[in-house]
């Protein structure tokens, strides 16, 4: 006899169904979600007889149709969010990390001081400055240059860099220069110097010795999620969800579509940001448990969050709640089946959201009264892909952080004043509405930065 299921032994797997075909379970699960809770249920409706039969007691119950719904709750773990965000939005575009130098630098020697005679190779990496908070972020370094060999008198080596175009929301702060020791092989470059500004050449004149810092190289990708919303078609692909119950059995939900995404930063800066994904499914069956596999990583934390209004950092920010409802509905079908025939977006997307901040003035109260449109830009950062590097100028350059970027181009406040709670500080809770941005062409856009290469249609 199986033992009692325990929460620590449960697991939830999510797989996109091949070709978007209904009725056929996904052959595999693209992600096992490290859930903190799940409420997915298979339910059977029942209807009491409408005839009293001269008695005040029910005489019969009639079997009704099945319903399958519930949610998956998890901490905001970048490596676990991609497939869930795609299921909620319906589409995703994936590209290599923006701002990366993909062309090896070229080298030339000239008269002057420089490294001692020998053969040298170089790599260069762009350092970007995030406009909202001036955080300095290093992209992946370029390929190694060809080796340049100097002999006789020491010579200045000029490194020519292929310029990069910073992605939206960033400016180019400068370049980090990496060099091998004399005779060093490609891939042995270490930190040599930092050059501020957009200049495309660097003169290595040996004024600064080689340091020990190695290149924080990591393969990272940017995934952009915007809502698929094409009339006459279902923009949301069907998924299969398996829920291990830790007692040798599992429930498998087929033809599931994601109806709602909720995000809560919470008021405790030391507790991970929470996300909830609500689902509706057409059918459910019992089966043997699947075999989960997980990637262990750091979560997006409230204290790492940067929240901006109209591209200005809100330093008194204390938390945010956001919910986006796809307006799903189960379509009935009276054709001899006790299951619904499809789950479709039967309404436009609905939003609820608010942010909290220390109350300092009436700026946001004035925005509310004037019905002023504003944009929200938030970075929900998790751990850096590799440790930060301390250099002389700028003081700290981090590798690209894993996490979420949230863009909401068209918001309006419905409240904006501070609230009293005893003798403590006043906090303003600012609920806001969202509509599709006339220029942006979307209501909300999420960018995920993770090590996943892509989330292709199955």
PABAVEX-88442 format. One line per 8 residues: number of its first residue (from 1); their letters; for each residue z, x, y of C-alpha. Coordinates in steps of 0.2 Angstrom, whole numbers. Layout:
BEGIN
NUM) A) Z/X/Y  ...
END
This chain:
BEGIN
1) XXXXXXXX) 0/0/0  -5/7/17  9/12/29  13/3/45  0/8/59  7/19/72  0/22/90  0/41/88
9) XXXXXXXX) -12/39/73  -25/27/82  -42/32/88  -56/24/97  -74/29/95  -89/23/105  -107/24/101  -123/18/109
17) XXXXXXXX) -134/7/98  -151/14/94  -165/7/104  -153/-5/112  -155/-16/97  -143/-30/94  -135/-33/77  -137/-15/71
25) XXXXXXXX) -122/-4/73  -123/13/80  -126/27/67  -113/38/75  -100/39/89  -105/49/104  -87/50/110  -70/48/103
33) XXXXXXXX) -59/42/117  -42/49/119  -35/32/124  -17/29/131  -19/10/125  -32/-2/119  -32/-21/118  -48/-25/109
41) XXXXXXXX) -46/-40/98  -56/-51/87  -52/-70/90  -56/-86/82  -56/-102/93  -48/-118/86  -50/-135/92  -38/-150/88
49) XXXXXXXX) -45/-166/82  -48/-178/96  -43/-193/86  -24/-197/85  -25/-206/68  -11/-218/74  1/-203/74  9/-191/87
57) XXXXXXXX) 6/-176/76  -11/-167/75  -20/-171/59  -33/-157/59  -39/-141/67  -58/-137/68  -65/-120/66  -73/-113/82
65) XXXXXXXX) -83/-98/87  -77/-80/87  -74/-70/103  -72/-51/104  -65/-43/120  -52/-31/127  -51/-15/135  -49/4/133
73) XXXXXXXX) -37/13/144  -37/32/146  -32/46/158  -47/52/169  -53/66/158  -70/72/164  -76/77/146  -73/60/140
81) XXXXXXXX) -80/49/154  -99/51/153  -103/38/139  -91/26/146  -98/27/164  -115/25/157  -110/10/147  -103/2/163
89) XXXXXXXX) -117/6/175  -132/6/163  -140/22/168  -137/40/172  -147/55/179  -141/72/173  -146/89/181  -140/107/180
97) XXXXXXXX) -126/112/192  -133/111/210  -134/126/221  -136/138/207  -147/154/210  -159/154/195  -169/169/200  -163/187/197
105) XXXXXXXX) -161/197/214  -173/211/217  -167/229/222  -174/243/233  -167/260/238  -167/268/255  -160/283/263  -141/281/267
113) XXXXXXXX) -124/281/259  -122/271/243  -117/272/225  -117/288/216  -133/292/208  -137/282/192  -144/266/186  -137/249/192
121) XXXXXXXX) -140/230/189  -134/216/200  -130/197/200  -127/186/214  -119/169/215  -119/156/229  -102/151/237  -103/133/244
129) XXXXXXXX) -91/125/256  -87/107/252  -89/98/269  -75/86/267  -61/99/264  -69/116/266  -65/121/248  -75/136/243
137) XXXXXXXX) -84/134/226  -94/147/217  -109/141/207  -115/150/192  -122/168/195  -140/172/194  -148/182/179  -146/201/180
145) XXXXXXXX) -158/211/190  -169/224/183  -160/241/183  -163/252/198  -160/271/196  -156/282/210  -156/301/208  -151/316/219
153) XXXXXXXX) -143/311/236  -134/294/236  -145/280/242  -141/263/250  -147/249/238  -153/233/246  -151/217/236  -163/203/240
161) XXXXXXXX) -157/186/236  -167/170/233  -160/157/245  -153/141/238  -152/124/246  -134/117/245  -132/100/238  -127/85/248
169) XXXXXXXX) -109/86/254  -109/105/254  -115/120/266  -119/138/261  -103/149/264  -111/165/258  -114/175/242  -103/185/230
177) XXXXXXXX) -111/201/224  -109/208/206  -114/225/200  -113/236/185  -105/253/184  -118/267/184  -129/265/168  -120/248/164
185) XXXXXXXX) -130/235/153  -135/218/159  -120/206/158  -107/219/162  -107/216/181  -91/214/190  -86/209/207  -93/220/221
193) XXXXXXXX) -92/211/238  -93/195/247  -106/192/260  -103/177/272  -117/167/279  -135/163/274  -142/181/275  -154/184/260
201) XXXXXXXX) -151/203/259  -136/213/255  -134/232/258  -123/241/245  -117/256/254  -102/260/243  -90/255/257  -81/244/245
209) XXXXXXXX) -77/250/227  -80/239/212  -66/227/207  -61/221/190  -65/202/193  -78/197/180  -91/183/184  -83/165/181
217) XXXXXXXX) -99/160/172  -99/142/164  -112/129/160  -108/114/171  -119/99/174  -120/85/187  -122/67/181  -125/53/193
225) XXXXXXXX) -121/35/189  -129/21/199  -130/3/193  -145/-3/183  -149/-20/190  -167/-25/186  -170/-44/186  -175/-53/170
233) XXXXXXXX) -169/-39/159  -151/-34/153  -147/-18/162  -132/-14/150  -135/-6/133  -126/-12/118  -113/-1/110  -103/0/94
241) XXXXXXXX) -84/3/95  -73/7/81  -54/6/82  -44/16/69  -27/7/66  -19/21/57  -17/12/40  -33/16/32
249) XXXXXXXX) -42/2/40  -52/0/56  -60/-14/66  -78/-11/71  -85/-21/86  -104/-22/87  -115/-27/102  -102/-23/114
257) XXXXXXXX) -106/-21/133  -94/-14/146  -90/-28/159  -77/-19/171  -71/-2/176  -54/0/185  -47/16/192  -29/19/198
265) XXXXXXXX) -23/35/206  -5/29/206  8/34/218  15/48/208  5/64/212  10/72/195  4/58/184  -14/58/179
273) XXXXXXXX) -27/46/186  -29/31/175  -45/22/171  -48/6/161  -65/-1/154  -66/-19/148  -78/-24/135  -86/-40/127
281) XXXXXXXX) -93/-39/109  -103/-51/98  -95/-47/81  -82/-38/73  -79/-32/55  -66/-23/45  -70/-6/38  -63/11/33
289) XXXXXXXX) -56/22/47  -68/35/55  -65/53/58  -61/57/76  -64/73/85  -58/77/102  -60/89/117  -43/94/124
297) XXXXXXXX) -44/97/143  -35/94/160  -36/77/168  -40/72/186  -24/72/195  -19/63/211  -13/79/220  -30/86/217
305) XXXXXXXX) -39/71/225  -47/73/242  -51/56/250  -62/54/266  -67/41/278  -84/43/286  -84/62/280  -67/65/288
313) XXXXXXXX) -52/70/276  -38/58/276  -23/69/275  -11/55/274  -19/47/259  -7/42/246  -17/32/233  -32/22/228
321) XXXXXXXX) -36/7/217  -54/2/213  -61/-11/201  -79/-15/198  -83/-31/188  -101/-33/181  -99/-52/179  -102/-53/161
329) XXXXXXXX) -103/-69/151  -105/-73/132  -121/-84/129  -117/-97/117  -130/-101/103  -130/-117/92  -140/-110/78  -128/-110/63
337) XXXXXXXX) -119/-95/68  -101/-94/73  -105/-79/85  -111/-79/103  -129/-73/104  -128/-60/118  -117/-53/132  -126/-53/149
345) XXXXXXXX) -122/-50/167  -122/-68/173  -116/-64/191  -118/-51/204  -105/-36/203  -88/-40/211  -77/-27/219  -58/-26/223
353) XXXXXXXX) -51/-10/231  -38/-3/242  -31/14/248  -13/18/254  -9/30/267  6/35/278  5/23/293  3/34/309
361) XXXXXXXX) -7/24/321  -18/8/323  -35/16/319  -38/6/303  -30/-10/310  -43/-8/324  -57/-6/311  -52/-21/302
369) XXXXXXXX) -52/-32/317  -69/-25/323  -76/-28/306  -82/-10/307  -92/-3/292  -86/14/285  -90/25/270  -78/32/257
377) XXXXXXXX) -81/49/249  -68/54/236  -66/69/225  -56/67/210  -54/85/204  -48/91/187  -46/109/182  -58/122/188
385) XXXXXXXX) -70/127/174  -63/144/175  -48/152/185  -50/154/204  -54/171/211  -45/179/225  -55/189/237  -53/196/254
393) XXXXXXXX) -64/183/263  -63/169/260  -46/169/252  -49/159/237  -66/154/229  -64/143/214  -77/139/201  -85/122/201
401) XXXXXXXX) -71/109/197  -73/97/183  -70/79/189  -77/64/198  -86/61/215  -85/43/222  -97/38/235  -95/20/243
409) XXXXXXXX) -107/19/258  -103/2/265  -85/-4/266  -75/-16/277  -56/-17/278  -47/-34/276  -29/-27/281  -24/-12/290
417) XXXXXXXX) -6/-11/296  10/-2/289  23/-11/278  42/-9/279  52/-6/263  70/-2/268  72/13/279  59/24/272
425) XXXXXXXX) 42/28/280  29/15/283  15/14/271  -2/5/275  -10/-3/261  -28/-5/266  -38/-17/255  -57/-16/257
433) XXXXXXXX) -73/-25/252  -89/-17/246  -107/-22/248  -124/-13/244  -127/0/257  -143/-4/266  -149/14/268  -141/21/252
441) XXXXXXXX) -148/8/241  -132/6/230  -115/-1/231  -105/13/222  -111/30/215  -101/41/204  -105/59/200  -97/67/185
449) XXXXXXXX) -96/86/184  -93/91/166  -99/103/152  -109/88/144  -128/92/146  -134/74/146  -131/56/140  -148/51/133
457) XX) -153/34/128  -151/32/109
END
